Amino acid sequence: MSKMLRYYYDLLSQPSRALYIFLEKTKIPYERCLVNLGKAEHLTDEFKAINRFQKVPCIVDKDLHLAESVAIIRYLAREYKFPDHWYPADSRKRARVDEYLEWQHHNTRATGATYFQYLWLRPKLMGSKVDPKRAEQFKTQLETCLDFIEQEYLGTGSKFLVGDEISVADLLAACEIEQPKMAGFDPCAGRPNLTAWMDRVRKATNPYYDEAHKLVYKIIPEDVPKPKL
């Protein structure tokens, strides 16, 4: 068995992409272990032995099996060395990063994933029909969340969500906001702060950002703006 950190992921998963970019940027040694969600490899008995929740992303570090992206990030911060700006040691700076990490579960992640799943994933996988009223409801919830980020997080003049240096908060947020693009939604429309911030996150983490989003970019409809590769 490999002694190197093993990372189980599928780049169609938002937090999988965020952790992929993070691991590449920080140069933490790891072994890539692709789990194909489309083929339901996460539901096999073999994968259940790796992660009892049967979801990605997750890691195996020696005898530790750990799921949940935020828990993984906090573990890596304790066990590995990487530039401080990603997850600051300073208590107050870290508190601000943690504030976003906790907030995003019921906001950026919940609203973006719900919109994507209802309008794109479920119709594609299960052939379900889209109710225009429910679709509009999910769209309104997503737009309310994005407007909050536009005004409260990015309307302060800082370059990133928490200050002028990129952090794990930016990675998790950007990868979530990319997701509904595949369902034909443009999160940047009418949001200049968010547009500029997304570009900064991409430039600060390339080529890994584009590598992580290669499949996403292929799926995004032509009428939704996408970066030029």
N, C-alpha and C positions, 0 to 999 in steps of 0.2 A: 504493500500500500504506500502511495506517495506521501512523503512527509510535508510536501508543499501545500499551502492553502488551496483548497479546491473550491471553485466558484461555479455554481449551478445556475443557469440563466437561459432566457430566451429574449432576444432583442425586440420582440413584439411587446414585451412587458415594460412599462414605464420605469419602475424602480430597477429592473434589470439593466436598462440602458444607463441609468444614473450611476449605478455601482460599477458597471463596466468602464465608464469614462473615468470614474474616481480611481479605480485600481490602476488603470493605464497611466493616468496623470501622476499618481503618487509613486509609481514604480514598485508597489508592493508585489513581491513574487507570488504568482498564483498559477494554477492550472485551470484552463477553460474546460468546462463540462456543460455542453449544450444540452438543453432539455427542450424537445420540440413540443410545444403546447398544442399545435395543430394536429399532431398525431397522438395526443393525450398521453405522452410519456410521463407526465407528472402524476398520472392516476395509477401507475403500475405499482405492484408490490415492491419491486426493486427500488423505486424512487421513494416509496413510503418509508423504507428502511433508512433512507438518507434524511428525509424531512417529513415528520409526522403530519404536518399541515398540508402536504402535497401541493405546494405552490412554489413559484420562483419569485425572486431570487432566494438563494440560501447558500451557506458556506459549510465546509467541513475543515476544521483546523485541528489536526491531530485527532483527539477523541471528542472534540466539541462539534456538535451538529447545531447550527444556529440559523433561524429564519428571521424574517422581517427586516426590511432595509434599514430602518432607523436603528434597530438593535445591532445590526451588523456594523454600521458606521461607528457607533459608540464603542463597540468591542475593538474594532480595528484601531481606533484612536488610543485605546489603552495598551494595545499589544504591539503596535508598529509605529515607527517614526515616519512622519511626513510633514511638509510645510504647515506651519501653525494656522495659516489663514483658512484652511479647509474646515477645521473644527477647533477654534481657538482655545488655548489653555486658560487665558484670562477669563475669570468667572463671569463678568458682566457681558463680555462679547459672546461667550458660549451660551449664556442665557438667552440672548437674542436669537442665536441660531436655533437653539432648542425651542424657543417660542414658535418659530415658523414650523419646525419639524412636527410639533404637536398640533398646531393649527391646521396644517395642510390635510390631515387625515379626513376631516369632515368638510373640507372646502376645496382646495385645488384638486386633490386626488378624487374625492367623492363626486364632485360635479363634472369634472372632465371625463372620468371613467364611465360614469352613468350615461352621459351623452354619447360617447363613443360606442358603448356596448349596445345601447338601445337602437341607435340609428345605423350602425355598421356591423358590429360583431354578431349580434343575435339574428338579424336578417340573413347574414351570410352563412352562419353555421346551422341555424335552426329553421330558416325560412319564415321567421315571424314577420308579421306585418307591422308597419309603423303607424301609430295613431297620431295624426297631426297635432292634436291638443296636448298629448303627453310630450311629444317632441318639443313643442313650444315651451312647455313648462320646464323641461330639462335645459333647454337653451337659455331661458331666463335665469335659472339658477347658476348656470355656468357664467353668463355675462355679469351677473352680480358679483361673483367671486373675482373675475378678472378685473372688473372696475375697481374693486377694493385694492387689489394688488397694484393696479395702475396709479391709484391716488395715494394710498396709505403707505405702501412699501416703496414705490418707485417715484412718488411725487415729492420726495424730500430732497432731491438733488444728489443722492448717493448713487454710485455706479452700479451697485449690486443690492440684493435684498437686505443685507446687513452690512452696511458700510461700503467702503471703496475697494474691497478685495473680495474675490470670489470665495464662496464657501459651499459646503455640501447642500445648504438650503437652496442655492441657485441651481445646482444640478438636478435635485429632485423636482423643483418647481418647473424648470424648463422642459424636462422630459415629460412631465404630466401635461403641460400646455401644448406640446407637439401632438399629443395623441388624438384629440378631436379633429385635427386637420384631416385625418384619414376619412372622417365622416362628412367632409365638405365644409367644416366650420373654420373661419379665419379668426383666430384669437387676437390678432394684431390690428384688425380693422378698427380705426378710430381710437387707437391707444398708442400714441407716439412714445410714451415712456416705456411701455412693455416692448414695443418694436425695437427700440434702441438697446434695451437690456438683453433681449433674446440674441441680438447680434453680438453683443459683448460676451455673453456666455459662450456662444459658439466659437468665436475667435479665440477666447482664452483657453479653450479645451480642444481645439482641433489639432491633429486630424481625427481624434477619437470621437468627437461629437458627430461628425459626419459618418464615420464608420458605424457608430451605434444606430444612426437614423437612416441608414441606407435603404432598408426595407420600407420604413415609414415614408420616405421621399418617393418611392416607387408607387405607393398606394394613394398618396394624396392626389385628389382630382386636379385637373388642369386649371380650373378656375380659382384654386386656392394658391396664393403665392408660396413658393418654396425656394430655399437657398440655391444659388448657382454653384454647382460642384466643379 
